[in-house]
Amino acid sequence: MFTKKEPDSKKPESQQITNQRYSKAQFAESRQLSWIEKDILAAVLLENETYTIEEAQQHIKQFMNGEAQ
């Protein structure tokens, strides 16, 4: 007979992708970011640190909100 598949205890693949960390140089080479976003990240990210995509997007938002005020 068929058995019910047990859910994996591992994180879903989509969560693993979003938790990947990237360097400042990798964001600069990204095809998913506009040139404006790349320029902002080049200005605000540190060279020797890595960031998730969410962290990078948060830095962009903070920069844009700071400039608008």
The 8 nearest C-alpha neighbors of each residue, nearest first, counted from 0:
[[1, 2, 3, 4, 5, 6, 7, 8],
 [0, 2, 3, 4, 5, 6, 7, 8],
 [3, 1, 4, 0, 5, 6, 7, 8],
 [2, 4, 5, 1, 6, 0, 7, 8],
 [3, 5, 2, 6, 7, 1, 8, 0],
 [4, 6, 3, 7, 8, 2, 9, 1],
 [7, 5, 8, 4, 9, 3, 11, 10],
 [6, 8, 9, 5, 10, 11, 4, 12],
 [7, 9, 6, 10, 11, 5, 12, 4],
 [10, 8, 7, 11, 6, 12, 15, 14],
 [9, 11, 14, 12, 15, 8, 7, 13],
 [12, 10, 14, 13, 9, 15, 7, 8],
 [11, 13, 15, 14, 16, 10, 9, 17],
 [14, 12, 16, 15, 11, 17, 10, 18],
 [15, 13, 17, 16, 12, 11, 18, 10],
 [14, 16, 12, 18, 13, 17, 19, 11],
 [17, 15, 13, 14, 19, 18, 12, 20],
 [16, 18, 14, 15, 19, 13, 52, 51],
 [19, 17, 15, 16, 51, 14, 20, 52],
 [20, 18, 16, 17, 51, 15, 21, 52],
 [19, 21, 51, 50, 49, 18, 22, 52],
 [22, 20, 49, 50, 25, 51, 19, 23],
 [21, 23, 49, 25, 24, 48, 50, 26],
 [22, 24, 26, 25, 46, 44, 27, 21],
 [25, 23, 27, 22, 26, 28, 46, 21],
 [24, 26, 22, 28, 27, 23, 21, 29],
 [25, 27, 29, 23, 28, 24, 22, 37],
 [26, 28, 24, 25, 37, 29, 23, 41],
 [29, 27, 25, 26, 24, 30, 37, 32],
 [30, 28, 26, 31, 27, 32, 25, 37],
 [29, 31, 32, 28, 33, 26, 27, 34],
 [32, 30, 29, 33, 26, 28, 36, 34],
 [33, 31, 30, 36, 29, 37, 34, 26],
 [32, 34, 36, 35, 37, 31, 30, 29],
 [33, 35, 37, 36, 38, 32, 27, 39],
 [36, 34, 38, 33, 37, 39, 32, 40],
 [35, 37, 39, 33, 38, 34, 32, 40],
 [36, 38, 34, 40, 35, 27, 39, 41],
 [39, 37, 41, 35, 36, 40, 34, 42],
 [40, 38, 36, 42, 41, 37, 35, 43],
 [39, 41, 37, 43, 42, 44, 38, 36],
 [42, 40, 38, 39, 43, 44, 37, 23],
 [41, 43, 39, 40, 44, 38, 45, 37],
 [42, 44, 40, 41, 39, 45, 58, 62],
 [45, 43, 40, 41, 42, 23, 46, 48],
 [44, 46, 48, 47, 43, 23, 49, 41],
 [45, 47, 48, 23, 44, 22, 24, 49],
 [48, 46, 45, 49, 22, 23, 44, 24],
 [49, 47, 45, 46, 22, 50, 23, 44],
 [50, 48, 22, 21, 20, 47, 23, 51],
 [49, 51, 20, 21, 54, 55, 22, 52],
 [52, 50, 20, 54, 53, 19, 18, 21],
 [51, 53, 55, 54, 56, 17, 50, 20],
 [54, 52, 56, 51, 55, 57, 17, 50],
 [55, 53, 57, 51, 56, 52, 50, 58],
 [54, 56, 58, 52, 57, 53, 50, 51],
 [57, 55, 59, 53, 58, 54, 52, 60],
 [56, 58, 54, 60, 55, 59, 61, 53],
 [59, 57, 55, 61, 56, 60, 62, 54],
 [58, 60, 56, 62, 57, 61, 63, 55],
 [61, 59, 57, 63, 62, 58, 64, 56],
 [62, 60, 58, 64, 59, 63, 65, 57],
 [61, 63, 65, 59, 60, 64, 58, 66],
 [62, 64, 60, 66, 65, 61, 59, 67],
 [65, 63, 67, 61, 66, 62, 60, 68],
 [64, 66, 62, 63, 67, 68, 61, 60],
 [65, 67, 63, 64, 68, 62, 61, 60],
 [68, 66, 64, 65, 63, 62, 61, 60],
 [67, 65, 66, 64, 63, 62, 61, 60]]
